Amino acid sequence: MDDAVKIAHAPSQLDRQPRAVAIGTFDGVHRGHLAVIEAAIDSGLEPTVITFDPHPRVAMGNRVELVSTLQRRLELLEAAGVAATLVAHFTPELQRLSAEEFAATYLTAIGAEAVAAGDDFRFGQRRAGDLDLLARLDFTVLPVEHIAGVSSTAIRDAVKGGDLVGAARMLGRPYELDGTVVAGDQRGGTLGYPTANIAMDPELVCPGYGIYAGAALGHRAALSIGTNPHYGGTERRIEPYLLDFDGDLYGRRLVVEVWERLRDEQVFDSEEALVDQIARDVDATRAASRP
C-alpha cells in the first residue's frame, strides 16, 4: 500500500489532526461522490473519507447490486486525492449510535474540523443527524450541490439496461467489471480467440447477456457475458478476449472497462459461422470509442 494513503478500520488507527471529512458508502465513486471529495480537498485540511462496509442496506438484509467492490472503491478514492480512508464496519452497534455519538466517535476522535456533504446528508440512528446538527457541534459545513440525475441507483439501472454510455457519464469513467481470472472451458483458444474467464463478486451489478466492447490492461477487449448458448451452456460466464495480448492471466485480478453493447448472444449454424461473427466482434471492438 502507498505510504501516502492511510487505510484504517477503526478511528483509533488514524492520528488526530485537522481533517475535512466526507462520509458515505461511496459505491462506485461517481461524479456526485467526487464533488463531495473535491470540497474536502479544497478546504486545505487533510482530506479524509469515512466509508461503510458492508453497504448499510446489505447489512440490514436488503439485496443491493453494488457498482464497485470495496477494493476498487478504495483505489478510486486514492486516485481522487483522498489522504486517508476510514472503513467503518457497518454493524448493529454502529447503526444504533445517535448522531451525536457518531460525531464524537468517528469525527471528533480523528480531529475532523469540517464535513463536506450535500443538503440531503443524514447520519446517526434513524438518520437524525443533518448539516444543521454538524454546525451546532462546531464543525465547519462544506456544502456540496447535488448533481441532478447522478446516483448509484441510476448507474445500476443504466448498466442493467445496457446504457453503458449513460453509466459512464454518471461515473465520470466507463463502468467496470472486477474479478479474478479462473479456469474456463478453454474453447476460445481452439477457435483462435483465447478468453479469460472472470469469477466476479456476485454482489456486483452486471450488464445483461450479450457481447460488448471494452478494455483491460491497456488492451481493447471483446467481452462475452452469458451462457455460451452455441455450446448449450447454462451458467453465466464473463469472458473478455484481450486484443493483441499475449500472456497468462490465470489467478490475476482483472478490471475490465465496458464501453458499448455490440449485440445479443446467439446460437450459430456452425462453428465456422461463430468464428466469423467473433472476427466481426473484434473489428467492432477495434472501432469502438471509450465513453
N, C-alpha and C positions, 0 to 999 in steps of 0.2 A: 504494500500500500504506500502511496505517495506520502512522505512525511509532512507535506504541506497541508494535507487534508486529514482531519481527525474524524474518525467514525466512532461514536460512543453508543453504549447501550444502557447507560444509566447517567443521571445528571452528575453523580459524583466522579464520573470519568472525564468531565470537562472542567478545565480551570475556570475559576470565577474571574471574568474580565468583562469590560463593556461590550455588549453584543446587541446587534439588531437581529431579531428572530422572526422567521417565517414559520408558521405552524400549519400542518395539514398532512393529508395522506400523499398528495402529490403523485397520484397514479398517472403515469405517462409523462410527467413533467412537461405539460403542454404550454402553449403561449400564455394562458392565464396564470399558470403557476410561475412562469418565468418573469412575468410582470411583477409579481409579489417579491420574488427573489431579487430582482433588479432594484426594487425600492430599498430592500435591506442593504444591498451592496452600496447603493448611492448614499446611504446615511453616513458612511465613513467609519461606522462601528464594525466590529468583527461579524461578518455575515454568517449567520447560523440558521440551520433548519432543524425543526423538530418534526419528524415524520413517524407514522404509526405502522406497526406490523404485528399481527396481520391487519388487513384492511378492517376498519371498525365494523362495517356491515357484515363482513365474513365472520368476524368474531362473535357477532350477535346472531349467527345462524342463517344469514341470508346468502343466496347464491350471487356472486359478483364475478363477472368475467373481467379480469384485470388487463390493463393496457400494457403494463410492463412488470417484469419481475423486480423483486427488491434489489437484486444485484445491479440490474440495468438502471433502476431509479437512482441508486447511489452514484453510479457512473455519470448519469446525466446531470445530477445536482453538482457534482465536482466540475463537470465541463462548463456549467453555468457560472462558476466562480464562487461557490459556497466554500467557506473555510472550514466549517465543522458541521457534521450532521449527527443529531441525537436520534437514534432509532428507539422509540418508546414502544415497548411491548404492550399491545392493547389487551389488557386483562380486565376482568370484572372489577378488580380493585381500582385500576386507573379510571374505569368508567364511573365509579361511584365518587370520585373526587369532586368536591364542589369547585366552582370556577375559581374561588379564592385559594383553595388548597392546590389546585393545578398550577396556578400562577406562582405560588410560593415554592412548590416542589420542582417545577420544570423551567421557570423563568428567573425568579429572583435567585435561586440556588446557583445558576450558571452566570449571573451577572448581567442578565438582559436589562437594557435600558430602553429599548424601543421594540415595537412589534409591528411588522408590516402585514396588512390584511385588507381584504375587500370589505365593503359595507355590510355584507351578509355574514361575516365571520362570527361563529359561535363556538364556545368551548365549555368544558366542565359538565358536571352532572345535569342532565336534562337540557343541555345546551344553553344554560342560563347566563353564561358569560358573553359579553359583547365588547365592542370598541369603547363604549362609554365606561364600562367597568374597568377596562385596562387603564383608561385615563385617570379614573378615580384612584387606582392603585399606583399612580405616579409613573406609569410607563408612557413614553412618547409614542403616540399612534402615528404610523406611516400609512395613510390611506391609499388604496390602490383601486383604480377604476376597473370595473368588470369589463371584460372583452365579450361583447354580445355573441351568443351562439357557440362559444367555446367551452366545452366541459368534457370530462372523462366519459360521461354517459353518451354525449353526442358523438364522440370519437368511436366508442364501441359500436354504436348503431351504424356509423359510416363504414367501418371495417366489415361488419357482418353483411351490409348491403352492397359491398363491392365498390363503394365510393372511396377509393384509395387516395384520389386527389383531394377530396374534401377532408379526409382524415389528416393528410399531410399539411393542409392549410391550417388546421386547428393545432396540430402538434408543433409546427414550425420545422418539420423534417418528415421524411417518409415513415410510415408505420413499419414496425419491425417484429419479426418472429425471432424467438430466442430459445435455444435449446442445445442439447448435446447430440453429436453425431453417433448413431448406433448402427449395428449391422442390419442390413436390409436384405432384399432378395438378390441384390447384385445383378438384376436383369438389365439395368440401364447400360452397364459396361459391355454386355454382349451385343447391345444394339448400337454401340458407338457413342453413347451419351451417359457416362457414369455419373450417377447422382449420389448425393449424401442423404441419408435417412435421418431426420431430426426427431428426437424424442423431446417434445415440448411440454412445459408445465401445463397440465390440464386446466388450470385456472385462468390461463391467458386467453383473451379473445382471439378468434381465428377467422380469417375470411372464409367464405363459402367454397365448396368444392369447385375446382376449376384450374386453369393454367394461367400463371401470372409472370410478369416481367419484374425483375428486381436486381438486387446486387448483394454481394457478401465478399469480405476480404479484399475489397478493391477490384473485384471482377463482377461483370454483369452475370445475372443468374436467371435462368428459365426455371420456374418453380411450379411443381405439381402439388396440389392439395386435393386429396381424395382417396379413393379406394382401389385405383388401378382397375377399372371395370373391364378393360380389354382382357385382363387375365383372371377375371372372376373374383377379385379381391373384395373383402368386406370390412377390413379395418382401416381407419383413417391413416394415411401416410402424408408426411410433409417432406418433399424430396426436391431440393434445388440441384440443378446442374450448373456448375460454375464454368462459364465460358473461358476458354484459354487458360485453364488452371490445371496444373499437374502436381499432385501431392496427395498425401494420406491424411484424411480428416477424421478418422475414427477416434472417438474418445474426446474430441475437441469441442469446446463450446463454439457455437456458430450463431451470429446475429445476422439475420437476413432482412434487408430492406425490401418492402413490397411496393412496387411502383404503380402497376397497372394490371388490370384483369384482361387477359388476351382472349380466352374462350372457355366454354364448358368442357368438362372431361367427357370422353365418349368411348364407345366400342368401335373398333375398326374391322373392316372385312378381312384384313390380312396384316401380318407383322410388317410387311413392306409398306402398306398404307400408313401404319403407325409411325414408322421411321420417317416417311416423307413428311408427315404432319409435325413431328418433332423438329425436323430441319426448318420448317416454316416458323415454328415457335421460336427457334433460336434466332432466325432472321428478324422476327418481330421484336425479340428482346434486344438485339443489337440496335434497333431503330428507336426503341422506347426512350422517353425523356424522364429524368428524375423529377418528381413533383416538388 
